[in-house]
């Protein structure tokens, strides 16, 4: 399948076909959703968004709707950073809940820990 055909298949911008995402091993994130605090792990990141996962039974309460905007605190190897992101997709697979988010508010400061992670060559 050629690249031009792949791009026409998707509506909007599919970041994995345009920009390399970085796999992140241990970047814990915390956030509040519907008056409850949650902990999750960031699994990948690009300048456009990030993927997260959380382990809990499917009926435990965490269920995003596409478009939900969440304020996150993300702990990177460079320090702690704040960001806001909109949920683009989510799904339950057994005990795991994973979701992808598009950044809507993120620091433009090159010294911000999340920016440092995005800019890292590793």
Rosetta blueprint (number, residue, H / E / L):
1 X L
2 X L
3 X H
4 X H
5 X H
6 X H
7 X H
8 X H
9 X H
10 X L
11 X L
12 X L
13 X L
14 X L
15 X H
16 X H
17 X H
18 X H
19 X L
20 X L
21 X L
22 X E
23 X E
24 X E
25 X E
26 X E
27 X E
28 X E
29 X E
30 X E
31 X E
32 X E
33 X E
34 X L
35 X L
36 X E
37 X E
38 X E
39 X E
40 X E
41 X E
42 X E
43 X E
44 X E
45 X E
46 X L
47 X L
48 X L
49 X E
50 X E
51 X E
52 X E
53 X E
54 X E
55 X E
56 X L
57 X L
58 X L
59 X L
60 X L
61 X L
62 X L
63 X L
64 X L
65 X L
66 X L
67 X L
68 X L
69 X E
70 X E
71 X E
72 X E
73 X E
74 X E
75 X E
76 X E
77 X L
78 X L
79 X E
80 X E
81 X E
82 X E
83 X E
84 X E
85 X E
86 X E
87 X E
88 X E
89 X E
90 X E
91 X E
92 X E
93 X E
94 X L
95 X L
96 X E
97 X E
98 X E
99 X E
100 X E
101 X E
102 X E
103 X E
104 X E
105 X E
106 X E
107 X L
108 X L
109 X L
110 X L
111 X L
112 X L
113 X H
114 X H
115 X H
116 X H
117 X H
118 X H
119 X H
120 X L
121 X L
122 X L
